[in-house]
Amino acid sequence: MDSVTGENLVKYYKNFKALDSVSFKIREGECFGFLGANGAGKTTLMNMIYGFISPTSGRIQIFDKELNKKNLPEIKRIIGVVPQDNNLDPDLSVIENLLVYARYFDIKKKEALKRAEELLNFVDLYKWKQINIRKLSGGMKRKLTFIRGLINDPEILILDEPTTGLDPRSRRQIWDRIEMLKHLGKTIILTTHYMEEAETLCDRIAIMGKGKILVTDTPKNLSIQFGGNLEKVYLNMTED
């Protein structure tokens, strides 16, 4: 079963075409990666899947529901989002950031606290739960942003450049958590600049350039089809 389907998606910002007839199908329970440089259209596409922006034309379907104004509230309840930026509330503690976010999903306080504490343990942040986030390192803030996207126990998790700016150890910790979520059957949609990240985590990859999907396949098949490792494939596909 497909969890997310996009058909002929086009997005204009005034005269600039950010997405150009993009179509894709993401299977339930897979980690699907969108790989591309800045300006390739990845973030525009992620914002569109989440319902933050609307396509100029084309359609998106989440499981059996078309993504539109009527269905958006119901769809948002099954999607978790980890944005590029750590847009945490600097005036709150670690656990308060999670509890306040849980209110958007009408999660009862007792259940929200249970989920928050489980998630903090999930990324080894539990002992810092009462600390103001200003005192956290960049890697710790990134992990907190990551688990905030899980507070509603989503069926689909959108990760927009989840490990950008992290040191290798913190990046590996996030990868381990993503692998665990895959084993739980979550559908994961990932954007990244990192070839190793894409090869390690993604079941299939769509390479994007200039608002288009250039090719979609497994990392292994791409390497076999075009020769060389994924980085070489990517550079060959996206060169001017």
N, C-alpha and C positions, 0 to 999 in steps of 0.2 A: 504493500500500500504506500502511496506517496503522501508525505506529510505536508510538503509545500510545493506548489506548482506555479511557475510564472510563464505567462504567454505573451510574447511580443510587447514587452515592456519598453516604453519610451518615456523619457523625462527631459523636458526643456526647462532651463532657467533663463528666461528671456530668450535670447537668440542662441544660447549655448545648449547643445544636446549632450546631456550628461549620461544618458542611457539610450542605446540605439538598437531597438528590436531584440531585447534580451529574453530568451526563453530557457527554462530549466525545469528539472524534476528532481526533488530531493526525497529519497526513500525514508520511510519511518525507521528510526533506530540507527541511521548512519551518521557519520561525521562527514559533512560536505564542506569543502574548502573553496573559497573564492580567492585566487592568488593574483596579485597585480600591484603595480606601482601606484604612488599617489596620483590621483586624478583618473584612475582607470574606471571608476564608477562603483567601487565596492561599497563604500559607506552609503552612497545614495541608494543602492540596492538594499542594504541592510535596513535603512530607515523606512524603506518602502514595505519590506516584508513585515516589519513591526507595526506598520500603520501610522508612523510619524509623519510621513509625507505620502501624497497620492501620485500615481503615475499620470502623465499627460495622456497616455493611451495604453491599452493592454490591460491584463487582469492577473490577479494573484488569488490562488485558492489555498486555504489552510485546511488540511484533511478534506472534509466534505462541504466546507463553507467558503463562499466567495468573500474575499476581504473587501468590505465596503462599510459605509457609515453605520448601517443597521447591525452588522455582525461584529463590528470592531470591539465593543466592550467584552463580549464573550470570548473572542479570539485572544485578546490581551491577557486574559486570565490563564491561558495555557502556554504563554510565551514568557521566557526570561531573557533579559537583555543585559549584557556587559558592554558598556560603551568604551570608546577609545580613552576618554578622559575619566579620571577619578573624581567624579562630581559628587563627592561626599559632603555632608553638612559639617563644616569645621567647628561649629558650636556644640556638637553633640559627641558623646562617647562612642566607642566602637559598637556596643550593643544597642545603643539608642538609634544609631543610624539604621540598623536592621529592623528594629521595632517600628520606627516611624514609616519606613518603606513598606512594611507589612500591612499598614493601614490602608494603602491604596488598593489592596486586594481583599479588604474586609475580613482579614484573618483575626480571629479572636485573640485577645491579649495573652491568654494562657498558652494557646497553641503557637502563637508567634514567638513567645519566649522559648518554648521547647525547640522549635525549629532553629531559632537564632543560636542557641547554645550548641545544638548538634552541628550546625554549619561552622561555628567558630572552632569546634574540635576538629572538624573535617580539614581545616587549613592551618591548624596549630596556632590559633589566635585566642584561644579561650582565656588564657591568663592575662590577656590585655583587654578584656571585654569592658572594663570600667574606665579605661584610659581615653582621654580626649584624642581624637584622631590627629591633631596637630603634632602629637608626640610620636607618631608612627613613622617608620621609614617608608620610602617610596614603594618598596616591595610589599610591605605589610598593607599599605593602602590599596595596592592593586589586588591583593588577595581578598581584602574586605569588599572591594567593588565586585569582585568575581562571585563571592557567595551571596551578596545582596541580590544578584540576578537569579539566585536559586530559592529565595525565600518563599515563593509561591509554588514550589515544587513543580516547575514547568515541564510540559511534554516536549517543548521545543526551546532550545537555548541558543541565543544569538551572541556570538563572541566576536566583537569588532576589535581586531588587533589586541588580543588579550594579554600578550606578554611583552609588548613594546616597552623598552626602557628598563626591563628587568635584568638583573645579573643572572648568569647561567644557572646558579643553584635555585633561585626563585622561579625561573622559567621552568626548570625541570619539575618543581613542586606543582606548578599549575598544570603541566602536562599530565602528571600522575593523577591529579584530580579529574581531569577531563577523561582520561582512560577509564576511571572508575564510573563516571557518569555514562559512558558508552556501554559499559557492562550492565548498567541498570536499564538500558533500552531507550535512553533519551536520544532525541534527534538533535544534533549539534550542527550549527551553521557557523563557520569560522572564516574570518578574513585575516590574512597575514602577509607580511613581507618575507617571512623567514622560510626558506626552502626546507630546512631540516624539520621545522615545525609542521609544515604541510605533509611531508613524507611520513613523519612519525604518527600523526593523529588522524589524517584524513583517509576515508575509504575511497572517495572520489574527489577530484579537483577540477574546477573550471578556471582556466587561465583567462584573465580579462585584460583588455587593452583598448583605450579610447572609447569606453562606453559599450564595448561589445564583448561577448564571450567568444574567444578564439577557438577553444577546444575543451572538451570535457572527457575525462577518463580516470582510471585509477593511476596513482603515481607510478606503479610498476609498468602498466601498459604504455603510459606516456614515454617513459624512458626507453622501452623497447621499440616503440613506433618511431620515435624521432632520434634515437641514439643518444647515449650519454646519460648523465644524471639529471635530476629534475631541474637543477639550476641551469644547466645547458639548454634544456628544452625551453624553459621559461625565457631565457635571453634570446634564443632563436625565434620564438613565437612573437615577442614583443618589440623586437628591434624595428626601427623606422625603415 
